């Protein structure tokens, strides 16, 4: 269906009914999220967003009061003029491609075997966010075109026995996920730090850049064993056991790049206790 298009679907199956079957499939799904999106941000490298220039704020105060209303409105006018000058059209879409191969064999009496592998990629962008400000309620979220560069592989294997009185089945799932963009970094449009500094001084310190982690690379394993036995009086006993393990070793990411301005840049514990 729709061969050669971005939303194409291809499928192929062959086998002997009741004995074996082989399935192959390829599916492409586009998501066009917006054709009117605009942003002053552009990606310098994947996951790192900057602007042509920051907004020179005439009024640098976060903890405002009613008396500050005229200067806050004047700042809004400056921000609106900045958006008109620097907001540009943005490509805002992503593409998901999925390939699957699966094999099933039922030629043995009361026994069936199956194995399947699915490979999925997702590229493009989606709606993301980045907080600006020092802390709630003075923190707002800006919208960003978060980059997507995902690859995921799922391997499934299963064996089942269906006897007259006993039934058993074992399943194994291995999933491998990789993201080529580890974190999102964005320039704070309201911060105009001094040369060489990573923070701006308002009525409190404002980081010139923000950052947050994106989904990390990870691997997971899961084994499930189920069984059942028919009992007298039209009753049945069933048991199930499952074991799973998830692994990922990505490092933790700090909130912002202004550690040089913090009075206590480390955790509040003695160095000797931080081994």
The 8 nearest C-alpha neighbors of each residue, nearest first, counted from 0:
[[1, 8, 2, 7, 9, 6, 4, 10],
 [2, 0, 7, 4, 3, 6, 8, 5],
 [1, 3, 7, 0, 4, 8, 9, 6],
 [4, 2, 1, 7, 5, 6, 0, 8],
 [5, 3, 7, 6, 2, 1, 27, 0],
 [4, 6, 7, 27, 29, 3, 28, 1],
 [7, 5, 27, 28, 4, 29, 1, 8],
 [6, 8, 1, 2, 4, 27, 0, 5],
 [9, 7, 26, 0, 25, 27, 1, 10],
 [8, 10, 25, 24, 26, 0, 7, 11],
 [9, 11, 24, 23, 25, 8, 12, 22],
 [10, 12, 23, 22, 24, 13, 9, 21],
 [13, 11, 22, 21, 23, 10, 14, 20],
 [14, 12, 21, 20, 22, 11, 15, 19],
 [13, 15, 20, 19, 21, 16, 12, 18],
 [14, 16, 19, 18, 17, 20, 13, 21],
 [17, 15, 18, 14, 19, 20, 105, 13],
 [16, 18, 105, 15, 19, 106, 104, 20],
 [19, 17, 106, 105, 15, 16, 104, 20],
 [20, 18, 104, 14, 15, 103, 105, 17],
 [19, 21, 14, 103, 102, 13, 15, 22],
 [20, 22, 102, 13, 12, 101, 14, 103],
 [23, 21, 12, 101, 100, 11, 102, 20],
 [22, 24, 100, 11, 99, 10, 12, 101],
 [25, 23, 10, 99, 9, 98, 11, 100],
 [26, 24, 98, 9, 8, 97, 10, 99],
 [25, 27, 8, 97, 96, 7, 9, 98],
 [28, 26, 96, 6, 7, 95, 5, 8],
 [27, 29, 6, 95, 94, 96, 26, 30],
 [30, 28, 94, 93, 6, 95, 31, 5],
 [29, 31, 93, 92, 32, 94, 28, 95],
 [32, 30, 92, 33, 29, 93, 91, 34],
 [31, 33, 92, 91, 30, 34, 125, 93],
 [34, 32, 35, 91, 31, 36, 92, 90],
 [33, 35, 36, 91, 32, 90, 31, 89],
 [36, 34, 33, 37, 88, 89, 91, 90],
 [37, 35, 89, 33, 88, 34, 91, 38],
 [38, 36, 88, 87, 89, 86, 35, 39],
 [37, 39, 86, 40, 87, 89, 88, 36],
 [38, 40, 86, 85, 50, 87, 41, 82],
 [41, 39, 50, 38, 49, 48, 42, 143],
 [42, 40, 48, 49, 43, 50, 39, 38],
 [41, 43, 48, 44, 47, 45, 49, 46],
 [44, 42, 47, 48, 41, 49, 45, 46],
 [43, 45, 42, 47, 46, 48, 41, 49],
 [46, 44, 47, 42, 180, 43, 146, 48],
 [45, 47, 183, 180, 184, 44, 182, 146],
 [48, 46, 184, 44, 42, 45, 43, 185],
 [49, 47, 42, 185, 41, 40, 43, 184],
 [48, 50, 186, 40, 41, 185, 42, 43],
 [49, 51, 40, 52, 39, 41, 53, 186],
 [52, 50, 49, 53, 39, 85, 40, 41],
 [51, 53, 50, 54, 188, 49, 85, 55],
 [52, 54, 188, 189, 55, 191, 190, 50],
 [53, 55, 189, 188, 56, 52, 81, 78],
 [56, 54, 53, 57, 191, 189, 190, 77],
 [55, 57, 58, 54, 59, 74, 189, 77],
 [58, 56, 55, 74, 59, 73, 70, 77],
 [59, 57, 56, 60, 70, 74, 71, 73],
 [60, 58, 201, 56, 57, 202, 61, 200],
 [59, 61, 202, 201, 62, 58, 63, 203],
 [62, 60, 63, 202, 137, 59, 201, 203],
 [61, 63, 60, 64, 202, 137, 203, 59],
 [64, 62, 61, 67, 60, 65, 66, 68],
 [63, 65, 66, 67, 62, 68, 61, 71],
 [66, 64, 67, 68, 63, 69, 71, 70],
 [65, 67, 64, 68, 69, 63, 70, 71],
 [66, 68, 65, 64, 70, 69, 63, 71],
 [67, 69, 71, 65, 70, 66, 72, 64],
 [70, 68, 72, 71, 67, 73, 66, 74],
 [69, 71, 73, 72, 68, 67, 74, 58],
 [70, 72, 68, 74, 73, 69, 67, 75],
 [73, 71, 75, 69, 74, 70, 68, 76],
 [72, 74, 70, 76, 71, 75, 69, 77],
 [73, 75, 71, 77, 72, 76, 70, 78],
 [76, 74, 72, 78, 73, 77, 79, 71],
 [75, 77, 79, 73, 74, 78, 80, 72],
 [76, 78, 74, 80, 75, 79, 81, 73],
 [77, 79, 81, 75, 76, 80, 74, 82],
 [80, 78, 76, 82, 81, 77, 75, 83],
 [79, 81, 83, 77, 78, 82, 76, 84],
 [82, 80, 78, 84, 79, 83, 85, 77],
 [83, 81, 79, 86, 85, 84, 80, 78],
 [84, 82, 80, 81, 85, 86, 79, 78],
 [85, 83, 81, 82, 86, 80, 87, 39],
 [84, 86, 39, 82, 83, 81, 87, 38],
 [87, 85, 39, 38, 82, 37, 83, 84],
 [86, 88, 37, 38, 39, 85, 89, 36],
 [89, 87, 37, 36, 38, 35, 90, 86],
 [88, 90, 37, 36, 91, 87, 38, 35],
 [91, 89, 92, 88, 34, 36, 33, 124],
 [90, 92, 33, 32, 89, 124, 125, 31],
 [93, 91, 31, 32, 30, 124, 123, 90],
 [92, 94, 123, 30, 124, 122, 29, 31],
 [93, 95, 29, 122, 121, 28, 30, 123],
 [96, 94, 121, 28, 120, 27, 29, 97],
 [97, 95, 27, 120, 119, 26, 28, 121],
 [98, 96, 119, 26, 118, 25, 27, 120],
 [97, 99, 25, 118, 117, 24, 26, 119],
 [100, 98, 117, 24, 23, 116, 118, 25],
 [99, 101, 23, 116, 115, 22, 24, 117],
 [102, 100, 115, 22, 114, 21, 116, 99],
 [103, 101, 21, 114, 113, 20, 115, 22],
 [102, 104, 113, 20, 19, 112, 114, 21],
 [103, 105, 19, 112, 111, 18, 106, 113],
 [106, 104, 111, 18, 107, 19, 17, 110],
 [107, 105, 18, 104, 108, 19, 17, 111],
 [108, 106, 110, 105, 109, 111, 104, 18],
 [107, 109, 110, 106, 105, 111, 160, 161],
 [108, 110, 161, 160, 162, 107, 111, 159],
 [111, 109, 160, 107, 108, 159, 105, 161],
 [110, 112, 105, 159, 104, 158, 160, 107],
 [113, 111, 158, 104, 103, 157, 105, 159],
 [114, 112, 103, 157, 102, 156, 104, 158],
 [113, 115, 156, 102, 155, 101, 157, 103],
 [116, 114, 101, 155, 100, 154, 102, 156],
 [115, 117, 154, 100, 153, 99, 155, 101],
 [118, 116, 99, 153, 152, 98, 119, 100],
 [117, 119, 152, 98, 97, 151, 99, 153],
 [118, 120, 97, 151, 96, 150, 152, 98],
 [121, 119, 150, 96, 149, 95, 151, 97],
 [122, 120, 95, 149, 94, 148, 147, 96],
 [123, 121, 148, 147, 94, 93, 149, 120],
 [122, 124, 93, 147, 92, 146, 94, 148],
 [125, 123, 146, 147, 145, 93, 92, 144],
 [124, 126, 145, 144, 127, 92, 146, 91],
 [125, 127, 144, 145, 143, 142, 128, 124],
 [128, 126, 145, 143, 144, 142, 125, 129],
 [127, 129, 142, 143, 141, 140, 130, 126],
 [128, 130, 141, 140, 131, 142, 143, 127],
 [129, 131, 140, 139, 141, 138, 132, 128],
 [132, 130, 139, 138, 140, 129, 187, 133],
 [131, 133, 138, 137, 134, 139, 130, 205],
 [132, 134, 138, 137, 205, 131, 135, 204],
 [133, 135, 138, 137, 132, 136, 131, 139],
 [136, 134, 137, 138, 133, 132, 139, 131],
 [135, 137, 138, 134, 139, 133, 132, 62],
 [138, 136, 135, 134, 132, 133, 139, 61],
 [139, 137, 132, 135, 134, 131, 136, 133],
 [140, 138, 131, 130, 132, 141, 137, 136],
 [141, 139, 130, 129, 128, 131, 142, 138],
 [140, 142, 129, 128, 130, 143, 139, 131],
 [141, 143, 128, 127, 140, 129, 126, 144],
 [144, 142, 127, 128, 145, 126, 141, 129],
 [143, 145, 126, 125, 124, 127, 146, 91],
 [144, 146, 127, 124, 125, 143, 126, 147],
 [147, 145, 124, 123, 144, 46, 148, 125],
 [148, 146, 122, 124, 123, 149, 121, 145],
 [147, 149, 122, 179, 178, 121, 180, 146],
 [150, 148, 178, 121, 120, 177, 147, 122],
 [151, 149, 120, 177, 119, 176, 178, 121],
 [152, 150, 176, 119, 175, 118, 177, 120],
 [151, 153, 118, 175, 117, 174, 119, 176],
 [152, 154, 174, 117, 116, 173, 155, 175],
 [155, 153, 116, 173, 172, 115, 174, 117],
 [156, 154, 172, 115, 114, 171, 116, 153],
 [157, 155, 114, 171, 170, 113, 115, 172],
 [156, 158, 170, 113, 169, 112, 171, 114],
 [159, 157, 112, 169, 168, 111, 113, 170],
 [158, 160, 168, 111, 110, 167, 169, 161],
 [159, 161, 110, 167, 109, 166, 168, 162],
 [162, 160, 166, 109, 110, 165, 159, 167],
 [163, 161, 165, 164, 166, 109, 160, 110],
 [162, 164, 165, 161, 166, 229, 109, 228],
 [163, 165, 229, 162, 228, 166, 230, 161],
 [166, 164, 228, 162, 227, 163, 161, 229],
 [165, 167, 161, 227, 226, 160, 162, 228],
 [168, 166, 226, 160, 225, 159, 227, 161],
 [167, 169, 159, 225, 158, 224, 160, 226],
 [168, 170, 224, 158, 157, 223, 159, 225],
 [171, 169, 157, 223, 222, 156, 224, 158],
 [170, 172, 222, 156, 155, 221, 157, 223],
 [171, 173, 155, 221, 154, 220, 174, 222],
 [172, 174, 220, 154, 153, 219, 221, 155],
 [175, 173, 153, 219, 218, 152, 154, 172],
 [174, 176, 218, 152, 151, 217, 153, 219],
 [177, 175, 151, 217, 216, 150, 218, 152],
 [178, 176, 216, 150, 149, 151, 179, 217],
 [177, 179, 149, 180, 216, 148, 215, 181],
 [178, 180, 148, 181, 177, 149, 147, 216],
 [181, 179, 178, 182, 46, 45, 148, 213],
 [180, 182, 213, 179, 212, 215, 178, 214],
 [183, 181, 212, 213, 211, 180, 46, 184],
 [182, 184, 46, 210, 211, 47, 212, 213],
 [185, 183, 210, 47, 209, 48, 46, 182],
 [186, 184, 48, 209, 208, 47, 49, 210],
 [185, 187, 208, 49, 188, 207, 48, 209],
 [186, 188, 207, 208, 189, 190, 185, 209],
 [187, 189, 53, 190, 54, 186, 50, 52],
 [190, 188, 54, 187, 53, 56, 191, 55],
 [189, 191, 207, 187, 199, 188, 192, 53],
 [192, 190, 199, 53, 189, 193, 55, 207],
 [193, 191, 199, 198, 196, 190, 194, 197],
 [192, 194, 196, 195, 191, 199, 198, 197],
 [193, 195, 196, 192, 197, 191, 198, 199],
 [194, 196, 193, 197, 192, 198, 207, 199],
 [197, 195, 193, 194, 198, 192, 199, 257],
 [196, 198, 257, 207, 206, 256, 192, 195],
 [199, 197, 206, 207, 205, 192, 257, 196],
 [198, 200, 192, 205, 190, 204, 191, 206],
 [201, 199, 204, 203, 205, 202, 198, 192],
 [202, 200, 203, 59, 60, 204, 199, 205],
 [201, 203, 60, 200, 61, 59, 204, 62],
 [202, 204, 201, 200, 205, 61, 133, 60],
 [203, 205, 200, 199, 201, 198, 206, 202],
 [206, 204, 199, 198, 200, 207, 203, 133],
 [207, 205, 198, 257, 208, 256, 197, 255],
 [208, 206, 198, 187, 197, 190, 186, 205],
 [209, 207, 186, 187, 206, 185, 256, 255],
 [210, 208, 255, 185, 184, 254, 186, 256],
 [209, 211, 184, 183, 255, 254, 185, 208],
 [210, 212, 183, 182, 254, 252, 213, 184],
 [213, 211, 182, 183, 252, 181, 214, 210],
 [212, 214, 182, 181, 215, 183, 211, 180],
 [215, 213, 212, 178, 216, 181, 182, 180],
 [216, 214, 213, 217, 249, 178, 181, 247],
 [215, 217, 177, 176, 178, 247, 214, 218],
 [218, 216, 247, 176, 246, 215, 175, 177],
 [217, 219, 175, 246, 174, 245, 176, 247],
 [218, 220, 245, 174, 244, 173, 246, 175],
 [219, 221, 173, 244, 243, 172, 245, 174],
 [220, 222, 243, 172, 242, 171, 244, 173],
 [221, 223, 171, 242, 241, 170, 243, 172],
 [224, 222, 241, 170, 240, 169, 242, 171],
 [223, 225, 169, 240, 239, 168, 241, 170],
 [226, 224, 239, 168, 167, 238, 240, 169],
 [227, 225, 167, 238, 166, 237, 168, 239],
 [226, 228, 237, 166, 236, 165, 238, 167],
 [229, 227, 165, 236, 164, 235, 166, 230],
 [228, 230, 235, 164, 234, 236, 165, 227],
 [231, 229, 234, 235, 228, 233, 232, 236],
 [230, 232, 233, 234, 229, 235, 228, 236],
 [231, 233, 234, 230, 235, 229, 236, 228],
 [234, 232, 231, 230, 235, 229, 236, 228],
 [235, 233, 230, 232, 231, 229, 236, 228],
 [234, 236, 229, 230, 228, 237, 233, 227],
 [235, 237, 228, 227, 229, 238, 230, 234],
 [236, 238, 227, 226, 235, 228, 239, 225],
 [239, 237, 226, 225, 227, 236, 240, 224],
 [238, 240, 225, 224, 226, 241, 237, 223],
 [241, 239, 224, 223, 225, 242, 238, 222],
 [240, 242, 223, 222, 224, 243, 239, 221],
 [243, 241, 222, 221, 223, 240, 244, 220],
 [244, 242, 221, 220, 222, 241, 245, 219],
 [243, 245, 220, 219, 221, 246, 242, 218],
 [246, 244, 219, 218, 220, 243, 247, 217],
 [247, 245, 218, 217, 219, 244, 248, 216],
 [248, 246, 217, 249, 216, 218, 245, 215],
 [247, 249, 250, 246, 217, 216, 215, 251],
 [250, 248, 247, 215, 251, 216, 181, 217],
 [251, 249, 248, 252, 215, 247, 212, 253],
 [250, 252, 249, 253, 212, 248, 211, 254],
 [251, 253, 212, 250, 211, 254, 210, 182],
 [254, 252, 255, 251, 210, 211, 256, 212],
 [253, 255, 210, 211, 209, 252, 256, 257],
 [254, 256, 209, 210, 253, 257, 208, 206],
 [257, 255, 208, 258, 206, 197, 209, 207],
 [256, 258, 197, 206, 259, 260, 198, 255],
 [257, 259, 261, 260, 264, 256, 255, 197],
 [258, 260, 257, 261, 264, 197, 256, 262],
 [261, 259, 258, 257, 262, 198, 204, 264],
 [262, 260, 264, 258, 263, 259, 257, 204],
 [261, 263, 264, 260, 259, 258, 265, 257],
 [262, 264, 261, 265, 266, 267, 258, 260],
 [265, 263, 261, 258, 262, 266, 259, 260],
 [266, 264, 263, 267, 268, 261, 258, 262],
 [265, 267, 268, 264, 263, 269, 273, 270],
 [268, 266, 265, 269, 263, 264, 270, 273],
 [269, 267, 266, 270, 272, 273, 265, 271],
 [268, 270, 272, 271, 273, 267, 266, 265],
 [269, 271, 273, 272, 268, 274, 267, 266],
 [270, 272, 269, 273, 274, 268, 267, 266],
 [273, 271, 269, 270, 274, 268, 267, 266],
 [274, 272, 270, 271, 269, 268, 266, 267],
 [273, 272, 271, 270, 269, 268, 266, 265]]
